[in-house]
Amino acid sequence: MGAKMQESVLIAEDERSIRSLLRTFLESEGYDVREAGGGEETLAELDREVPDVLLLDLSMPPPQGMDVLKSIRQSSRPRKPAVVILTAYGSVKLAVEAMRLGALDFLEKPASPELLLSTLARIRNERRLTEDKSADNYEALLARARLALVDYDLPRAEGLLLRAAALGDKDPAFHNLMGMLTELREDFTGARKHYGRAIALNGKFAPAQQNMRRLYELREFGHSKEQGAL
């Protein structure tokens, strides 16, 4: 299943073999792909042309991925890439901090082709929905709620999710976002219930699996304010 329209992806990864595999696969799916092997090269590529999506490894030669992400956040460019973090660590703590700086998602390496494609497709769909100010359907509400959670705008996220609730009971994505909302309000029991509901509806729903695992990894159910996989 190829991309319906050619989108640009910049792969910022210091391991040549991983860059090559990702590039070959994404080009076969119709994406316009560029590469960068380190932080300086990544910033130079961003100055040359802003891609639709930046796949960003956190542990690159300096400036490292987190510094690149900070630079993007502080940039005055009118258009910025959607950033997906690549991390090889079992713990997601660094990826969580990256999401606080504006990354939309993260993938643990090696990411499966199916998960990579579904992540890119979701970002493309959410961009379309958020840019269409007239869209007010269920998908648009979830897309805007997700971005509100990234921005820690909890009242707005709650309002959007309440409007989507009538159609969300059987949707793992809805329960995952509700889990994030309740977790950010420090209701960790409620968050685990929503993540558990999402997993019960779809045992392969990766964001809820990552969030549930993160809660147990951090062992900070009464204190954590960290953001997870949306």
TORLUMGU-889485 format. One record per residue: residue number from 1; residue in three letters; x, y, z of N, C-alpha, C in turn. Coordinates in steps of 0.2 Angstrom, whole numbers, always signed. Example, Ala and Ser with C-alpha at 12.3 -4.5 7.8 and 13.67 -1.06 7.14 Angstrom:
[1; 'ALA'; [+66; -28; +39]; [+62; -22; +39]; [+66; -16; +39]]
[2; 'SER'; [+64; -11; +35]; [+68; -5; +36]; [+64; +0; +39]]
***
This chain:
[1; 'MET'; [+4; -6; +0]; [+0; +0; +0]; [+4; +6; +0]]
[2; 'GLY'; [+5; +9; -5]; [+9; +15; -6]; [+6; +22; -4]]
[3; 'ALA'; [+10; +27; -3]; [+7; +33; -1]; [+3; +36; -7]]
[4; 'LYS'; [-2; +39; -6]; [-6; +41; -11]; [-4; +48; -14]]
[5; 'MET'; [+0; +51; -11]; [+4; +57; -13]; [+11; +57; -11]]
[6; 'GLN'; [+15; +60; -15]; [+22; +60; -13]; [+23; +65; -7]]
[7; 'GLU'; [+26; +63; -2]; [+28; +67; +4]; [+35; +66; +5]]
[8; 'SER'; [+38; +71; +8]; [+45; +71; +9]; [+47; +69; +16]]
[9; 'VAL'; [+52; +65; +17]; [+54; +62; +23]; [+62; +63; +24]]
[10; 'LEU'; [+64; +66; +29]; [+71; +67; +31]; [+73; +62; +36]]
[11; 'ILE'; [+77; +57; +35]; [+80; +52; +40]; [+86; +55; +43]]
[12; 'ALA'; [+86; +56; +49]; [+92; +59; +53]; [+94; +53; +58]]
[13; 'GLU'; [+99; +50; +55]; [+101; +43; +59]; [+108; +42; +57]]
[14; 'ASP'; [+112; +41; +63]; [+120; +41; +61]; [+122; +34; +59]]
[15; 'GLU'; [+117; +29; +59]; [+119; +22; +57]; [+117; +21; +50]]
[16; 'ARG'; [+122; +21; +45]; [+121; +21; +38]; [+117; +15; +36]]
[17; 'SER'; [+117; +9; +39]; [+113; +3; +37]; [+106; +5; +39]]
[18; 'ILE'; [+105; +8; +44]; [+98; +9; +46]; [+95; +14; +41]]
[19; 'ARG'; [+99; +20; +40]; [+96; +25; +35]; [+95; +21; +28]]
[20; 'SER'; [+99; +17; +26]; [+98; +14; +19]; [+92; +10; +19]]
[21; 'LEU'; [+91; +6; +25]; [+85; +2; +25]; [+79; +6; +25]]
[22; 'LEU'; [+79; +11; +29]; [+73; +15; +29]; [+71; +19; +22]]
[23; 'ARG'; [+77; +21; +19]; [+76; +25; +13]; [+73; +20; +8]]
[24; 'THR'; [+76; +14; +7]; [+74; +10; +2]; [+67; +8; +3]]
[25; 'PHE'; [+65; +7; +9]; [+58; +5; +10]; [+53; +11; +9]]
[26; 'LEU'; [+55; +17; +11]; [+50; +22; +10]; [+50; +24; +3]]
[27; 'GLU'; [+55; +24; +0]; [+55; +26; -8]; [+51; +21; -11]]
[28; 'SER'; [+51; +15; -9]; [+47; +10; -13]; [+39; +11; -11]]
[29; 'GLU'; [+38; +15; -6]; [+31; +17; -4]; [+29; +23; -7]]
[30; 'GLY'; [+33; +26; -11]; [+32; +33; -14]; [+34; +39; -11]]
[31; 'TYR'; [+38; +39; -6]; [+40; +45; -2]; [+46; +47; -5]]
[32; 'ASP'; [+47; +54; -5]; [+53; +57; -7]; [+58; +58; -1]]
[33; 'VAL'; [+63; +54; -1]; [+67; +53; +5]; [+74; +57; +4]]
[34; 'ARG'; [+76; +60; +10]; [+83; +63; +10]; [+86; +60; +17]]
[35; 'GLU'; [+93; +61; +17]; [+96; +58; +23]; [+101; +63; +26]]
[36; 'ALA'; [+102; +62; +33]; [+107; +66; +37]; [+110; +61; +42]]
[37; 'GLY'; [+117; +61; +42]; [+120; +57; +47]; [+122; +59; +54]]
[38; 'GLY'; [+120; +66; +55]; [+122; +69; +61]; [+118; +75; +62]]
[39; 'GLY'; [+119; +78; +68]; [+115; +84; +70]; [+117; +90; +65]]
[40; 'GLU'; [+123; +91; +64]; [+124; +97; +59]; [+122; +96; +52]]
[41; 'GLU'; [+122; +90; +50]; [+119; +89; +43]; [+112; +89; +43]]
[42; 'THR'; [+109; +87; +49]; [+101; +88; +49]; [+99; +95; +49]]
[43; 'LEU'; [+102; +99; +53]; [+101; +106; +53]; [+102; +110; +46]]
[44; 'ALA'; [+107; +107; +43]; [+109; +110; +36]; [+103; +108; +31]]
[45; 'GLU'; [+101; +102; +32]; [+95; +99; +27]; [+89; +103; +29]]
[46; 'LEU'; [+88; +105; +35]; [+82; +108; +37]; [+82; +115; +34]]
[47; 'ASP'; [+88; +118; +34]; [+89; +125; +31]; [+87; +125; +24]]
[48; 'ARG'; [+90; +120; +21]; [+89; +119; +13]; [+82; +118; +11]]
[49; 'GLU'; [+78; +114; +15]; [+71; +112; +13]; [+68; +109; +19]]
[50; 'VAL'; [+62; +111; +21]; [+59; +108; +27]; [+55; +102; +24]]
[51; 'PRO'; [+56; +96; +27]; [+52; +90; +25]; [+45; +90; +28]]
[52; 'ASP'; [+41; +86; +25]; [+35; +85; +29]; [+36; +81; +35]]
[53; 'VAL'; [+40; +76; +35]; [+41; +72; +42]; [+49; +72; +43]]
[54; 'LEU'; [+51; +72; +49]; [+58; +71; +51]; [+58; +65; +55]]
[55; 'LEU'; [+61; +60; +53]; [+63; +54; +57]; [+69; +55; +61]]
[56; 'LEU'; [+69; +56; +67]; [+75; +59; +71]; [+77; +54; +76]]
[57; 'ASP'; [+84; +52; +75]; [+87; +48; +80]; [+90; +53; +86]]
[58; 'LEU'; [+89; +51; +92]; [+91; +55; +98]; [+98; +55; +99]]
[59; 'SER'; [+101; +49; +97]; [+109; +48; +99]; [+113; +49; +93]]
[60; 'MET'; [+113; +55; +90]; [+118; +56; +84]; [+124; +60; +87]]
[61; 'PRO'; [+129; +60; +82]; [+134; +65; +83]; [+132; +72; +84]]
[62; 'PRO'; [+135; +76; +89]; [+132; +83; +91]; [+132; +87; +85]]
[63; 'PRO'; [+127; +92; +85]; [+122; +92; +91]; [+117; +86; +90]]
[64; 'GLN'; [+115; +83; +96]; [+111; +77; +96]; [+104; +78; +95]]
[65; 'GLY'; [+100; +73; +94]; [+93; +74; +92]; [+89; +79; +96]]
[66; 'MET'; [+90; +78; +103]; [+86; +83; +107]; [+88; +90; +106]]
[67; 'ASP'; [+94; +92; +104]; [+96; +98; +102]; [+93; +101; +96]]
[68; 'VAL'; [+93; +96; +91]; [+90; +97; +84]; [+82; +99; +86]]
[69; 'LEU'; [+79; +95; +90]; [+72; +96; +91]; [+71; +103; +95]]
[70; 'LYS'; [+75; +105; +99]; [+75; +112; +102]; [+76; +117; +97]]
[71; 'SER'; [+80; +116; +92]; [+81; +121; +87]; [+75; +122; +83]]
[72; 'ILE'; [+72; +116; +81]; [+66; +116; +77]; [+60; +120; +81]]
[73; 'ARG'; [+60; +119; +87]; [+55; +122; +91]; [+56; +129; +92]]
[74; 'GLN'; [+62; +132; +92]; [+63; +139; +93]; [+64; +142; +86]]
[75; 'SER'; [+63; +139; +81]; [+64; +142; +74]; [+58; +146; +73]]
[76; 'SER'; [+60; +151; +69]; [+54; +156; +67]; [+51; +154; +60]]
[77; 'ARG'; [+53; +148; +57]; [+51; +146; +51]; [+43; +145; +51]]
[78; 'PRO'; [+40; +148; +46]; [+32; +147; +46]; [+30; +140; +46]]
[79; 'ARG'; [+34; +136; +43]; [+33; +129; +42]; [+38; +124; +45]]
[80; 'LYS'; [+35; +119; +49]; [+40; +115; +53]; [+38; +108; +51]]
[81; 'PRO'; [+43; +103; +52]; [+42; +96; +50]; [+38; +93; +56]]
[82; 'ALA'; [+34; +88; +54]; [+31; +83; +60]; [+37; +79; +62]]
[83; 'VAL'; [+39; +79; +68]; [+45; +75; +70]; [+42; +68; +74]]
[84; 'VAL'; [+46; +63; +71]; [+45; +56; +74]; [+51; +54; +77]]
[85; 'ILE'; [+52; +53; +83]; [+58; +51; +86]; [+59; +43; +85]]
[86; 'LEU'; [+66; +42; +84]; [+68; +35; +83]; [+73; +34; +89]]
[87; 'THR'; [+71; +29; +93]; [+75; +27; +99]; [+76; +20; +100]]
[88; 'ALA'; [+82; +18; +102]; [+84; +11; +102]; [+84; +9; +109]]
[89; 'TYR'; [+82; +13; +114]; [+82; +11; +121]; [+75; +8; +123]]
[90; 'GLY'; [+76; +3; +128]; [+70; +0; +130]; [+66; +4; +134]]
[91; 'SER'; [+69; +9; +138]; [+65; +14; +142]; [+63; +20; +137]]
[92; 'VAL'; [+58; +23; +138]; [+55; +28; +134]; [+56; +35; +137]]
[93; 'LYS'; [+60; +36; +142]; [+61; +42; +145]; [+63; +48; +141]]
[94; 'LEU'; [+68; +46; +137]; [+71; +52; +132]; [+65; +53; +127]]
[95; 'ALA'; [+62; +48; +124]; [+57; +50; +119]; [+51; +54; +123]]
[96; 'VAL'; [+49; +52; +129]; [+44; +56; +132]; [+46; +64; +133]]
[97; 'GLU'; [+53; +65; +134]; [+55; +72; +135]; [+55; +75; +128]]
[98; 'ALA'; [+57; +71; +123]; [+56; +74; +116]; [+49; +76; +114]]
[99; 'MET'; [+44; +72; +116]; [+37; +74; +115]; [+35; +80; +118]]
[100; 'ARG'; [+38; +81; +124]; [+37; +88; +127]; [+40; +94; +123]]
[101; 'LEU'; [+45; +92; +119]; [+48; +98; +115]; [+44; +98; +108]]
[102; 'GLY'; [+39; +94; +107]; [+35; +95; +101]; [+35; +89; +96]]
[103; 'ALA'; [+39; +84; +98]; [+39; +78; +94]; [+31; +75; +94]]
[104; 'LEU'; [+29; +73; +88]; [+22; +70; +88]; [+22; +63; +90]]
[105; 'ASP'; [+27; +59; +89]; [+27; +52; +91]; [+34; +49; +91]]
[106; 'PHE'; [+35; +43; +93]; [+41; +40; +94]; [+40; +32; +92]]
[107; 'LEU'; [+46; +30; +89]; [+46; +23; +87]; [+52; +20; +90]]
[108; 'GLU'; [+51; +14; +93]; [+57; +10; +95]; [+60; +6; +90]]
[109; 'LYS'; [+67; +7; +89]; [+70; +3; +84]; [+72; -4; +86]]
[110; 'PRO'; [+71; -9; +81]; [+69; -8; +74]; [+62; -7; +74]]
[111; 'ALA'; [+59; -2; +71]; [+52; -1; +70]; [+50; -6; +64]]
[112; 'SER'; [+44; -9; +65]; [+41; -13; +59]; [+39; -9; +53]]
[113; 'PRO'; [+39; -11; +47]; [+37; -7; +41]; [+30; -5; +42]]
[114; 'GLU'; [+26; -10; +45]; [+19; -8; +46]; [+17; -3; +51]]
[115; 'LEU'; [+21; -3; +56]; [+20; +3; +61]; [+23; +9; +58]]
[116; 'LEU'; [+29; +9; +55]; [+31; +15; +52]; [+26; +18; +47]]
[117; 'LEU'; [+23; +14; +43]; [+18; +17; +38]; [+12; +19; +41]]
[118; 'SER'; [+10; +16; +46]; [+4; +18; +50]; [+5; +25; +53]]
[119; 'THR'; [+11; +26; +56]; [+13; +32; +59]; [+13; +38; +54]]
[120; 'LEU'; [+16; +36; +49]; [+16; +42; +44]; [+9; +43; +41]]
[121; 'ALA'; [+5; +38; +40]; [-2; +39; +37]; [-6; +43; +42]]
[122; 'ARG'; [-5; +41; +49]; [-9; +45; +54]; [-7; +52; +54]]
[123; 'ILE'; [+0; +54; +54]; [+2; +61; +54]; [-1; +64; +48]]
[124; 'ARG'; [-1; +61; +42]; [-3; +64; +36]; [-11; +66; +36]]
[125; 'ASN'; [-14; +61; +39]; [-22; +62; +40]; [-23; +68; +45]]
[126; 'GLU'; [-19; +68; +51]; [-20; +73; +56]; [-19; +80; +53]]
[127; 'ARG'; [-13; +80; +49]; [-12; +87; +46]; [-17; +89; +42]]
[128; 'ARG'; [-20; +85; +38]; [-26; +87; +34]; [-32; +89; +38]]
[129; 'LEU'; [-33; +85; +43]; [-39; +87; +47]; [-38; +93; +51]]
[130; 'THR'; [-32; +94; +54]; [-31; +101; +58]; [-31; +107; +53]]
[131; 'GLU'; [-29; +106; +47]; [-28; +111; +42]; [-35; +113; +39]]
[132; 'ASP'; [-40; +108; +39]; [-47; +109; +37]; [-51; +112; +43]]
[133; 'LYS'; [-51; +118; +43]; [-55; +121; +49]; [-62; +120; +49]]
[134; 'SER'; [-65; +118; +44]; [-72; +116; +43]; [-74; +109; +46]]
[135; 'ALA'; [-68; +105; +46]; [-69; +98; +48]; [-71; +97; +55]]
[136; 'ASP'; [-77; +94; +56]; [-79; +93; +63]; [-82; +86; +65]]
[137; 'ASN'; [-79; +81; +61]; [-81; +75; +62]; [-77; +71; +67]]
[138; 'TYR'; [-78; +65; +69]; [-75; +61; +74]; [-67; +61; +73]]
[139; 'GLU'; [-65; +60; +67]; [-57; +60; +66]; [-54; +66; +68]]
[140; 'ALA'; [-58; +72; +65]; [-55; +78; +66]; [-55; +80; +74]]
[141; 'LEU'; [-60; +78; +78]; [-60; +79; +85]; [-54; +76; +88]]
[142; 'LEU'; [-53; +70; +86]; [-47; +66; +89]; [-40; +69; +87]]
[143; 'ALA'; [-40; +71; +81]; [-33; +74; +79]; [-32; +80; +83]]
[144; 'ARG'; [-37; +85; +84]; [-36; +91; +88]; [-35; +90; +95]]
[145; 'ALA'; [-38; +85; +98]; [-37; +83; +105]; [-30; +80; +106]]
[146; 'ARG'; [-27; +77; +101]; [-20; +74; +102]; [-16; +80; +102]]
[147; 'LEU'; [-16; +85; +97]; [-12; +90; +97]; [-13; +95; +103]]
[148; 'ALA'; [-19; +95; +106]; [-20; +99; +112]; [-16; +96; +118]]
[149; 'LEU'; [-16; +89; +118]; [-12; +85; +123]; [-5; +86; +122]]
[150; 'VAL'; [-2; +87; +116]; [+5; +88; +115]; [+7; +95; +118]]
[151; 'ASP'; [+2; +100; +117]; [+3; +106; +120]; [+1; +107; +127]]
[152; 'TYR'; [-1; +102; +131]; [-3; +102; +138]; [-9; +107; +139]]
[153; 'ASP'; [-13; +107; +133]; [-19; +111; +134]; [-25; +107; +136]]
[154; 'LEU'; [-25; +105; +143]; [-30; +100; +145]; [-37; +102; +144]]
[155; 'PRO'; [-39; +108; +146]; [-46; +110; +145]; [-49; +109; +138]]
[156; 'ARG'; [-44; +111; +133]; [-46; +110; +126]; [-47; +103; +124]]
[157; 'ALA'; [-42; +99; +126]; [-42; +92; +125]; [-48; +88; +128]]
[158; 'GLU'; [-50; +90; +134]; [-56; +87; +137]; [-62; +89; +133]]
[159; 'GLY'; [-63; +95; +131]; [-69; +97; +128]; [-69; +93; +121]]
[160; 'LEU'; [-64; +93; +117]; [-64; +89; +111]; [-65; +82; +112]]
[161; 'LEU'; [-63; +79; +117]; [-64; +71; +118]; [-71; +70; +121]]
[162; 'LEU'; [-74; +75; +125]; [-81; +74; +127]; [-85; +74; +120]]
[163; 'ARG'; [-84; +79; +116]; [-88; +79; +110]; [-87; +73; +105]]
[164; 'ALA'; [-81; +69; +106]; [-80; +63; +102]; [-83; +57; +106]]
[165; 'ALA'; [-85; +58; +112]; [-86; +52; +117]; [-91; +47; +114]]
[166; 'ALA'; [-97; +50; +111]; [-102; +46; +109]; [-100; +41; +104]]
[167; 'LEU'; [-95; +42; +100]; [-92; +37; +95]; [-86; +34; +97]]
[168; 'GLY'; [-83; +35; +103]; [-77; +33; +105]; [-77; +27; +109]]
[169; 'ASP'; [-82; +24; +111]; [-82; +18; +116]; [-78; +12; +113]]
[170; 'LYS'; [-79; +11; +107]; [-76; +5; +104]; [-69; +6; +100]]
[171; 'ASP'; [-67; +12; +101]; [-61; +14; +98]; [-55; +15; +102]]
[172; 'PRO'; [-49; +11; +101]; [-44; +11; +106]; [-40; +18; +106]]
[173; 'ALA'; [-40; +21; +100]; [-37; +28; +100]; [-40; +33; +104]]
[174; 'PHE'; [-47; +32; +105]; [-50; +37; +109]; [-48; +35; +117]]
[175; 'HIS'; [-48; +29; +119]; [-47; +27; +126]; [-40; +29; +127]]
[176; 'ASN'; [-35; +28; +122]; [-28; +30; +124]; [-27; +37; +125]]
[177; 'LEU'; [-31; +42; +121]; [-31; +49; +122]; [-34; +50; +129]]
[178; 'MET'; [-39; +47; +131]; [-43; +48; +137]; [-38; +46; +143]]
[179; 'GLY'; [-34; +41; +142]; [-29; +39; +147]; [-24; +44; +148]]
[180; 'MET'; [-21; +47; +142]; [-16; +53; +142]; [-19; +58; +146]]
[181; 'LEU'; [-25; +60; +145]; [-29; +66; +148]; [-29; +65; +156]]
[182; 'THR'; [-31; +59; +158]; [-32; +57; +165]; [-25; +56; +168]]
[183; 'GLU'; [-20; +54; +165]; [-13; +53; +167]; [-10; +60; +169]]
[184; 'LEU'; [-11; +65; +164]; [-8; +72; +165]; [-12; +75; +171]]
[185; 'ARG'; [-18; +73; +172]; [-21; +76; +178]; [-20; +72; +185]]
[186; 'GLU'; [-15; +67; +184]; [-12; +63; +190]; [-17; +58; +192]]
[187; 'ASP'; [-22; +56; +188]; [-27; +51; +190]; [-24; +44; +187]]
[188; 'PHE'; [-19; +41; +190]; [-15; +36; +187]; [-19; +29; +186]]
[189; 'THR'; [-24; +29; +191]; [-28; +23; +191]; [-33; +23; +185]]
[190; 'GLY'; [-36; +29; +184]; [-40; +30; +178]; [-36; +29; +172]]
[191; 'ALA'; [-30; +32; +172]; [-26; +31; +166]; [-25; +24; +164]]
[192; 'ARG'; [-23; +20; +169]; [-22; +13; +167]; [-28; +9; +165]]
[193; 'LYS'; [-34; +11; +168]; [-40; +9; +165]; [-42; +10; +158]]
[194; 'HIS'; [-40; +16; +156]; [-41; +18; +149]; [-36; +15; +144]]
[195; 'TYR'; [-30; +14; +146]; [-25; +11; +142]; [-27; +3; +142]]
[196; 'GLY'; [-29; +1; +147]; [-31; -6; +147]; [-37; -8; +143]]
[197; 'ARG'; [-42; -3; +143]; [-48; -3; +138]; [-46; -3; +131]]
[198; 'ALA'; [-41; +1; +129]; [-38; +2; +122]; [-35; -5; +120]]
[199; 'ILE'; [-31; -8; +125]; [-28; -14; +123]; [-33; -20; +123]]
[200; 'ALA'; [-38; -19; +127]; [-43; -25; +126]; [-47; -24; +120]]
[201; 'LEU'; [-48; -18; +117]; [-51; -17; +111]; [-47; -19; +105]]
[202; 'ASN'; [-40; -18; +106]; [-35; -20; +100]; [-29; -22; +104]]
[203; 'GLY'; [-27; -28; +104]; [-21; -30; +108]; [-15; -28; +104]]
[204; 'LYS'; [-15; -26; +98]; [-9; -24; +95]; [-9; -16; +94]]
[205; 'PHE'; [-13; -12; +98]; [-13; -5; +97]; [-7; -2; +101]]
[206; 'ALA'; [-1; -1; +97]; [+5; +1; +100]; [+5; +7; +105]]
[207; 'PRO'; [+2; +12; +104]; [+2; +18; +108]; [+0; +16; +116]]
[208; 'ALA'; [-5; +13; +116]; [-8; +11; +123]; [-3; +6; +126]]
[209; 'GLN'; [+0; +1; +122]; [+4; -4; +125]; [+11; +0; +128]]
[210; 'GLN'; [+13; +5; +124]; [+19; +9; +126]; [+17; +13; +132]]
[211; 'ASN'; [+11; +16; +133]; [+10; +20; +139]; [+9; +15; +145]]
[212; 'MET'; [+6; +10; +144]; [+5; +5; +150]; [+11; +3; +152]]
[213; 'ARG'; [+16; +1; +148]; [+23; -1; +150]; [+26; +4; +153]]
[214; 'ARG'; [+26; +10; +150]; [+29; +16; +153]; [+27; +17; +160]]
[215; 'LEU'; [+21; +17; +162]; [+19; +18; +169]; [+22; +13; +174]]
[216; 'TYR'; [+23; +7; +171]; [+26; +2; +176]; [+33; +3; +176]]
[217; 'GLU'; [+36; +5; +170]; [+44; +6; +170]; [+46; +11; +175]]
[218; 'LEU'; [+42; +17; +175]; [+44; +23; +179]; [+42; +22; +186]]
[219; 'ARG'; [+38; +17; +188]; [+36; +16; +195]; [+34; +23; +198]]
[220; 'GLU'; [+31; +27; +195]; [+30; +34; +198]; [+22; +35; +197]]
[221; 'PHE'; [+18; +31; +199]; [+11; +31; +198]; [+8; +37; +202]]
[222; 'GLY'; [+11; +39; +207]; [+8; +45; +211]; [+12; +51; +209]]
[223; 'HIS'; [+17; +51; +205]; [+21; +58; +204]; [+22; +59; +197]]
[224; 'SER'; [+22; +55; +192]; [+24; +56; +185]; [+19; +61; +182]]
[225; 'LYS'; [+22; +66; +179]; [+18; +70; +174]; [+21; +70; +167]]
[226; 'GLU'; [+24; +64; +166]; [+27; +64; +159]; [+22; +62; +154]]
[227; 'GLN'; [+23; +64; +148]; [+19; +63; +142]; [+21; +57; +139]]
[228; 'GLY'; [+16; +53; +136]; [+18; +47; +132]; [+16; +47; +125]]
[229; 'ALA'; [+14; +40; +123]; [+13; +39; +116]; [+6; +41; +114]]
[230; 'LEU'; [+5; +46; +110]; [-2; +48; +108]; [-4; +44; +101]]
***
